[in-house]
């Protein structure tokens, strides 16, 4: 009997299209002999849709024109089973789902919002839970946690947009102490959206204003000199972690841009078969060298920090952790984790012999095991403390309070 997997993607986020690319890729590689694959697309106006057509990337080129062929739906629980139900006056069951597989990126979805909703329903799902997802999305909180665990990070400052407008001079002085150049980021976005490098005091204000277009919380980090950017993917949970090969990311800019990640600006990686049919290689389109050209000693250090970061931030499923290395001094810094990485970082596992379909299998199996283990824990009590509650006495107190409020 096949496992019914509901792949959830899209959402109201600036990384909406990136999520579509990642999800369509994954659905194309899931083993159809093992799984019934049910696409669940969240449009930018937060409406949920389902239908076989949503597995095709071409649909999203003009979804407003084609959405009438998809079914609007809601996810709900009934008799310990989970269903997609149509909306409108004549409601009907569209699909049953055994497990959810969120492949989402950015605010309002990857940041724990979707995980919290799925937890409330009680459905098993792949990937990080609420706490890990939330910390992994907020670059300030993640830095504070990593620093508490003695995980190396670059010097940084952070502030809210309102604080900048009120205490601008003080914040600029603090940034100057870090030393230019600095990189300015919206604190809770990914995919390099809103990021820029400021090389002097003349450029910093424009960089901050650009970041403030996308977020209320801004982080400013010291740029690492003699930079080598290395990424490592981790698969697992708090109990065990497996790491991929390392990649060395090549960029023509000071950082890997959105265009380089998802549109492609060079040869990237060669792919064939199913991947070519997807229409875009997502993160696989970026220029990279696999394995990274670093020493074994440095590689071992990166892997150790990757596992430590994964555990410290309560992550689960597959993530990609990005590192910054000063090749002159040998210093290694953790940049940030990507809790649901673009393309699920499949390209880091294939060189080690784990094909994409196997990676997806491992993620689903891990989520099922976690759900079963969680089911053994105690989260509520059979006793009802309200059964002995004297409601009339309580109401008397309320009546007295009402009288005081009227006066």
C-alpha positions, 0 to 999 in steps of 0.5 A: 500500500502506497504512502500518501504524501502531501507536498506543500509549497508556495505561500505568501513569501518573496521566495514563493517561486523558489519554493515552486521550483524546489517542490516540482523537482522533488515531486519529479524524483519521488518514487511513484511505486512507493508514494501517492504524490499529492501537490498542495500549492499555497498561492500568494494570497494564501489560498490552498490548491490541489490537483495533478496539474500542479506537478508541472512547472509550466502551470506556474508561468500563468497560474492566474489563467490556469488556476480554474483547473485546480481545486481549492482545498483545506486540510483537516483531521477526521477519525485520526485520518487527514484529508484535503476537502474542497471549499464552497457550498458543496464540500467533498473529500479530494484526497487523503494524506498520510504525511505532509512534506513541506518544501517551503522557503521564507517568511510565513511558511518556512519560519515555523508558521506552517510547522505550527499549523501542521502540529496543531492538526497532529499530522506527521510531517517532514522537516524541522519543527516549530522551534527549529524552523523559527530559529533557523529563519531569524538570523539574529536569534540563530546567532545568539544561540550559536554564540551560546554554544561556542559556535564561531560566527562573524562580528555583527550588529542588529536592530529594528527598523524603528530603532534605526529611524530613531537612533540612526547615529548610534547604530552607524557608530556601532557598525563603524566599530565592526569595520567596513566592508559589511554585509547588510541583510534582512534578518528573516529572509533567505535566497539572498533577497534584500542583501547588499555589501557596504564598503564604506560609510557612504554606502551603508545607509542605502544598504540598510534602506534596501534591507528595510524594504523586506524586514523590520529586523536588520543584521549587519555582519563583518565581511570575511576577508580572503573568503572561501564559501563552503556549504555542508548539508546535514540529514537527521535529527537530534539523535543522529546526523549524517553529512554530505560532501562539501561544496565550494560556492563560486560567485562573481559578486561578494556573495551568491546572489538570487540570480546566481542561485536560481536563474543561473549565470554560468555552466553550473552543474550538469544534470540529465533526465528528470531534472532537465524536464523540471525547467529550472535547476534551482540551487543546482544552477549555481556555480560550484566545485564539489568537493570543496578545495580545502584540506581534510583538517578544514573539512573535518572542522566544517563537518563538526560545526555543521553537526553542532549547529544542526543540534543546537538549533533543533533542526530535523530533516535535511538542511544546508549549513553555509560556512565562511572561511578566511583562507589566509588565517584558516578561521571558520565561521558558520554563516547560517542554516537553511532549514529547508534548502533550495532543491533540498540540497540534493546536489550535495548528496549525489556525489556521495552516492545518495541519489535524490529519490533515496534522499527523499525516502530517508527524509520521509522515513525519518519523519515517520519514525519521529512521529511514532516516537513523539506519539509515545510521549505524554502531552495531555492528561485523561483527567479533566480538572474542570469536572470538579470546577464549581462554575456558580461560585466562579460566576458570583465573582464575575458578577461582582467584578461587573458591578465594579466595572460599571461604576 
